[in-house]
Amino acid sequence: YETDSDDIAPAHLITATNVSSAEANEYLSLIAESDAAFSQLVEYFSQQKEKTVICMFGDHNPKFSDDDFYDSLYAQTPGLTEEEKQFNLYTTPFVIWANYDIKEQSDLNISANYLGGLLLQTAGIPGNAYFNYLDALREEYPVVTSNGYEDKEGNVYQWSGQMDEFADYRTLQYKYLFAN
């Protein structure tokens, strides 16, 4: 998140509270810029007649060179385990917006691998066998990431290292990512 250039500096500097971090300030400022750009995008498509669905998400939180920013955040939430802290680094909110009525949902806790299927479902577009498989897997394990996975009861697990969890998912993922 280092720009070192006045050409791409954010219009308004947002400053982190309770921690002194130039990286965090720049990141937060650029997030504010992204929010403003997303607002303009939504405003534009809200005026269009063609049905439009927009999904915005990120795949992880930033990695700062100094851990003070995250230590300060985690200190505000007592009782977080190290596993939960690791999961939080890869948890990113998302939004699915449409310029027509769609089913509203909030507080969905899913990983990015499920967003494609959720987007198709939200838009009323039938998925293929792969997306149908992911929808079924999401019911039992709503979060599957490189750091581990979470079941529908909210229990967090780390990978065993044996590569034996989710064998069918691993095979299908490989097929759709690399074998096509």
C-alpha positions as a printed NumPy array, in Angstrom:
array([[  0.   ,   0.   ,   0.   ],
       [  2.965,   2.244,  -0.485],
       [  2.385,   4.764,  -3.237],
       [  5.079,   7.376,  -2.622],
       [  3.444,   9.358,  -5.386],
       [  1.334,  12.495,  -5.166],
       [ -0.333,  11.442,  -8.446],
       [ -2.259,   8.621,  -6.773],
       [ -2.501,   9.946,  -3.243],
       [ -6.022,   9.786,  -1.791],
       [ -8.043,  12.975,  -1.838],
       [ -8.731,  12.801,   1.909],
       [ -6.429,  11.24 ,   4.466],
       [ -8.136,   8.897,   6.943],
       [ -6.128,   8.388,  10.118],
       [ -6.236,   5.235,  12.227],
       [ -7.075,   5.788,  15.873],
       [ -5.255,   4.187,  18.811],
       [ -2.288,   3.246,  16.636],
       [  0.315,   5.155,  14.674],
       [  0.685,   3.474,  11.291],
       [  1.352,   5.232,   7.989],
       [  0.421,   2.002,   6.153],
       [ -2.908,   1.771,   7.969],
       [ -3.622,   5.449,   7.258],
       [ -2.937,   4.956,   3.567],
       [ -4.955,   1.744,   3.421],
       [ -7.933,   3.309,   5.197],
       [ -7.724,   6.373,   2.94 ],
       [ -7.69 ,   4.211,  -0.179],
       [-10.622,   2.175,   1.154],
       [-12.532,   5.468,   1.486],
       [-11.633,   6.234,  -2.153],
       [-12.855,   2.763,  -3.172],
       [-16.112,   3.329,  -1.28 ],
       [-16.662,   6.59 ,  -3.15 ],
       [-15.944,   4.917,  -6.511],
       [-18.298,   2.05 ,  -5.673],
       [-20.983,   4.571,  -4.777],
       [-20.572,   6.204,  -8.191],
       [-20.786,   2.804,  -9.911],
       [-23.975,   1.867,  -8.06 ],
       [-25.48 ,   5.291,  -8.736],
       [-24.79 ,   4.909, -12.454],
       [-26.31 ,   1.425, -12.722],
       [-29.288,   2.351, -10.548],
       [-30.327,   4.636, -13.417],
       [-29.983,   1.932, -16.128],
       [-32.899,  -0.124, -17.445],
       [-30.904,  -3.285, -18.183],
       [-30.853,  -5.642, -15.196],
       [-27.468,  -5.42 , -13.533],
       [-25.934,  -7.268, -10.592],
       [-22.671,  -6.128,  -9.007],
       [-20.568,  -8.079,  -6.526],
       [-17.727,  -6.34 ,  -4.688],
       [-15.369,  -8.157,  -2.358],
       [-11.753,  -8.559,  -1.387],
       [ -9.871, -11.732,  -0.719],
       [ -8.04 , -10.737,   2.471],
       [ -7.099,  -7.887,   4.772],
       [ -3.814,  -6.089,   4.141],
       [ -0.515,  -7.349,   5.515],
       [  1.167,  -4.439,   7.238],
       [  4.883,  -4.495,   8.018],
       [  4.089,  -3.543,  11.624],
       [  1.687,  -5.733,  13.623],
       [  0.648,  -2.852,  15.931],
       [ -2.452,  -2.079,  13.868],
       [ -3.915,  -5.582,  14.191],
       [ -2.726,  -5.973,  17.777],
       [ -4.637,  -2.784,  18.597],
       [ -7.771,  -4.086,  16.842],
       [ -7.612,  -7.478,  18.523],
       [ -7.078,  -5.874,  21.929],
       [-10.564,  -4.354,  21.535],
       [-12.093,  -7.846,  21.26 ],
       [-11.03 ,  -9.849,  24.309],
       [-10.943, -13.629,  24.127],
       [-10.003, -14.075,  20.462],
       [ -8.002, -17.24 ,  19.887],
       [ -4.985, -17.334,  17.583],
       [ -7.065, -19.387,  15.113],
       [ -9.762, -16.709,  15.088],
       [ -7.149, -14.006,  14.573],
       [ -5.746, -15.902,  11.565],
       [ -9.245, -16.366,  10.142],
       [ -9.965, -12.668,  10.616],
       [ -6.979, -11.785,   8.427],
       [ -8.733, -13.533,   5.532],
       [-12.28 , -12.415,   6.268],
       [-13.525,  -9.712,   3.98 ],
       [-17.042,  -8.342,   3.793],
       [-18.769,  -8.421,   0.435],
       [-21.831,  -6.882,  -1.113],
       [-24.097,  -8.073,  -3.894],
       [-26.203,  -5.247,  -5.299],
       [-28.755,  -5.21 ,  -8.104],
       [-30.768,  -2.476,  -9.776],
       [-33.867,  -4.647,  -9.312],
       [-35.364,  -6.446,  -6.328],
       [-33.276,  -9.334,  -5.017],
       [-33.491, -11.31 ,  -1.812],
       [-31.734,  -9.362,   0.915],
       [-29.375, -11.216,   3.223],
       [-27.077,  -9.965,   5.915],
       [-24.448, -11.393,   8.212],
       [-23.542, -14.183,   5.79 ],
       [-20.274, -15.754,   6.814],
       [-18.895, -17.435,   3.701],
       [-15.524, -17.711,   2.024],
       [-14.696, -16.281,  -1.392],
       [-14.84 , -19.704,  -3.082],
       [-18.634, -19.65 ,  -2.654],
       [-19.266, -16.143,  -4.018],
       [-19.664, -17.227,  -7.651],
       [-22.466, -19.635,  -6.796],
       [-24.13 , -17.143,  -4.465],
       [-23.959, -14.492,  -7.174],
       [-25.565, -16.819,  -9.734],
       [-28.234, -17.806,  -7.209],
       [-28.946, -14.157,  -6.352],
       [-29.246, -13.26 , -10.042],
       [-31.579, -16.215, -10.657],
       [-29.127, -17.903, -13.025],
       [-28.91 , -21.694, -12.757],
       [-25.523, -23.019, -11.748],
       [-23.731, -26.016, -13.173],
       [-22.875, -29.214, -11.286],
       [-19.778, -27.589,  -9.767],
       [-21.704, -24.63 ,  -8.327],
       [-24.44 , -26.965,  -7.099],
       [-21.771, -29.022,  -5.297],
       [-20.351, -25.841,  -3.732],
       [-23.814, -24.758,  -2.571],
       [-24.259, -28.093,  -0.788],
       [-20.772, -27.894,   0.74 ],
       [-21.456, -24.321,   1.896],
       [-24.413, -25.575,   3.939],
       [-22.073, -27.716,   6.075],
       [-18.853, -25.691,   5.833],
       [-19.557, -22.03 ,   5.064],
       [-15.874, -21.068,   5.259],
       [-13.059, -22.967,   3.553],
       [ -9.776, -21.051,   3.225],
       [ -6.049, -21.682,   3.03 ],
       [ -5.919, -21.148,   6.823],
       [ -8.545, -23.753,   7.671],
       [-12.283, -24.141,   7.646],
       [-15.359, -23.451,   9.729],
       [-18.434, -25.639,  10.106],
       [-22.059, -24.459,  10.232],
       [-21.933, -24.342,  14.062],
       [-19.03 , -21.873,  13.93 ],
       [-16.312, -24.322,  14.996],
       [-12.945, -23.408,  13.444],
       [-10.493, -26.087,  12.306],
       [ -6.939, -25.974,  11.035],
       [ -5.856, -28.223,   8.198],
       [ -4.383, -31.506,   9.426],
       [ -1.529, -31.392,   6.913],
       [ -2.545, -34.82 ,   5.618],
       [ -4.524, -33.358,   2.672],
       [ -7.412, -35.702,   3.515],
       [-10.079, -33.109,   4.343],
       [-12.543, -32.276,   1.552],
       [-11.043, -34.739,  -0.964],
       [-13.917, -34.318,  -3.45 ],
       [-13.705, -30.538,  -3.197],
       [ -9.933, -30.585,  -3.781],
       [-10.381, -32.76 ,  -6.865],
       [-13.134, -30.589,  -8.33 ],
       [-11.264, -27.4  ,  -7.507],
       [ -8.175, -28.701,  -9.293],
       [-10.247, -29.748, -12.293],
       [-11.976, -26.388, -12.663],
       [ -8.913, -24.265, -11.933],
       [ -6.154, -26.13 , -13.735],
       [ -7.424, -28.961, -15.919],
       [ -9.791, -27.028, -18.199]])
